[in-house]
C-alpha cells in the first residue's frame, strides 16, 4: 500500500463533491477525493484502487444516487472482504427516518449535508478523523 491519502466520495451531485473537496482541503490539504457518480462507479473505483494498492481511508456515500443507491453500495462494500474494514460515513440530504435507522443499526455515522460552508468545514474535519491511524 502506498501512503497517498484517498477518500472515495460517491455522490451524483458534482457540486457537492467539489464543495467537500474544498472543505477537506481547508481542513487538511493532504487528502485527495476520488469521485464516483453512483454506487456502481464507487465499486469500480474501489476495485481500481485495490489494483493500484491504494485503498481509501474513508468512503463517503450519498444515499440517493442513480443505478445503485447508498444503501446497496454500503451492503456491497461490507460484503467484500477487501473493502469491509474501510470506514464508511453517510453524507446525504435525506432526512428519512428509515435511512437513518438503517445506518444506525449498522453503526455507521449519518450526517445530513450542511447548508453552509463553515459547517461543511466542520463536517470535513470530523470525516478526517476516520482517516487517522
C-alpha positions as CSV (number, residue, x, y, z in Angstrom):
1,X,0.0,0.0,0.0
2,X,1.2,3.5,-0.8
3,X,0.9,6.4,1.6
4,X,-1.4,8.5,-0.5
5,X,-4.4,9.5,1.5
6,X,-7.6,9.0,-0.5
7,X,-11.2,9.5,0.3
8,X,-13.8,7.9,-2.1
9,X,-16.9,10.1,-2.4
10,X,-19.9,8.6,-4.1
11,X,-22.4,11.3,-4.9
12,X,-24.3,12.1,-8.1
13,X,-24.1,15.9,-7.4
14,X,-20.6,17.0,-8.6
15,X,-21.1,20.4,-6.9
16,X,-21.4,18.7,-3.5
17,X,-18.3,16.7,-4.2
18,X,-16.4,19.8,-5.2
19,X,-17.5,21.7,-2.1
20,X,-16.5,18.7,0.1
21,X,-13.1,18.6,-1.6
22,X,-12.7,22.4,-0.9
23,X,-13.7,21.9,2.7
24,X,-11.4,18.9,3.2
25,X,-8.5,21.0,1.6
26,X,-9.3,23.8,4.1
27,X,-9.2,21.2,7.0
28,X,-6.1,19.3,5.7
29,X,-4.7,19.6,2.2
30,X,-3.1,16.2,2.1
31,X,-6.2,14.2,1.0
32,X,-7.4,13.5,-2.5
33,X,-11.0,12.8,-3.2
34,X,-11.8,10.1,-5.8
35,X,-15.2,10.7,-7.2
36,X,-18.0,8.3,-8.2
37,X,-21.4,9.4,-9.5
38,X,-23.2,6.3,-8.3
39,X,-22.7,3.1,-6.3
40,X,-21.7,1.1,-9.3
41,X,-18.9,3.6,-10.1
42,X,-17.9,3.6,-6.5
43,X,-17.4,-0.2,-6.5
44,X,-15.4,0.1,-9.8
45,X,-13.3,2.8,-8.2
46,X,-12.6,0.6,-5.2
47,X,-11.6,-2.2,-7.4
48,X,-9.3,0.1,-9.4
49,X,-7.7,1.5,-6.3
50,X,-7.2,-2.0,-4.9
51,X,-5.4,-3.0,-8.1
52,X,-3.1,0.1,-7.6
53,X,-2.5,-1.0,-4.0
54,X,-4.1,2.2,-2.6
55,X,-7.4,1.7,-0.8
56,X,-9.1,4.8,0.5
57,X,-9.0,5.6,4.2
58,X,-12.7,6.5,4.1
59,X,-15.8,6.1,1.8
60,X,-18.4,8.9,1.9
61,X,-21.7,7.9,0.5
62,X,-24.8,9.8,-0.6
63,X,-28.0,7.8,-0.3
64,X,-30.0,9.0,-3.3
65,X,-27.9,8.1,-6.4
66,X,-28.9,6.6,-9.7
67,X,-28.1,3.0,-10.7
68,X,-27.1,1.9,-7.2
69,X,-28.1,3.9,-4.1
70,X,-26.1,4.4,-0.9
71,X,-27.7,1.5,1.0
72,X,-27.0,-1.0,-1.8
73,X,-23.4,0.4,-2.2
74,X,-22.8,0.1,1.6
75,X,-24.0,-3.5,1.7
76,X,-21.8,-4.4,-1.3
77,X,-18.8,-2.8,0.4
78,X,-19.4,-4.6,3.6
79,X,-19.9,-7.9,1.8
80,X,-16.5,-7.6,0.1
81,X,-13.7,-8.8,2.3
82,X,-11.2,-6.5,0.6
83,X,-13.3,-3.4,1.5
84,X,-15.2,-4.5,4.6
85,X,-12.9,-2.7,7.0
86,X,-12.9,0.7,5.2
87,X,-14.8,3.2,7.3
88,X,-18.0,4.5,5.7
89,X,-19.9,7.7,6.5
90,X,-23.2,8.7,5.0
91,X,-23.4,12.3,3.9
92,X,-26.8,12.9,2.4
93,X,-29.7,15.4,2.1
94,X,-32.1,12.6,3.0
95,X,-33.8,13.1,6.4
96,X,-35.7,9.9,6.1
97,X,-36.1,8.1,9.5
98,X,-35.8,4.8,7.6
99,X,-32.4,5.8,6.1
100,X,-31.2,7.0,9.5
101,X,-32.4,3.8,11.3
102,X,-30.9,1.5,8.6
103,X,-27.4,3.0,9.1
104,X,-27.7,3.4,12.8
105,X,-28.3,-0.3,13.1
106,X,-25.1,-0.8,11.1
107,X,-23.2,1.5,13.4
108,X,-22.5,3.9,10.5
109,X,-22.3,7.7,11.1
110,X,-25.1,9.6,9.3
111,X,-24.5,13.3,8.6
112,X,-27.1,15.5,6.9
113,X,-25.4,17.6,4.2
114,X,-24.7,21.0,5.7
115,X,-26.2,24.1,4.1
116,X,-23.4,26.5,4.8
117,X,-19.7,26.3,4.1
118,X,-18.4,26.9,7.7
119,X,-20.4,23.9,8.9
120,X,-19.2,21.9,5.9
121,X,-15.6,22.5,7.0
122,X,-16.5,21.2,10.5
123,X,-18.0,18.1,8.9
124,X,-14.8,17.7,6.8
125,X,-12.7,17.8,9.9
126,X,-15.0,15.2,11.5
127,X,-14.7,13.0,8.4
128,X,-10.9,13.2,8.5
129,X,-10.9,11.7,12.0
130,X,-11.9,8.4,10.3
131,X,-8.6,8.5,8.3
132,X,-6.3,8.9,11.3
133,X,-4.1,5.9,12.1
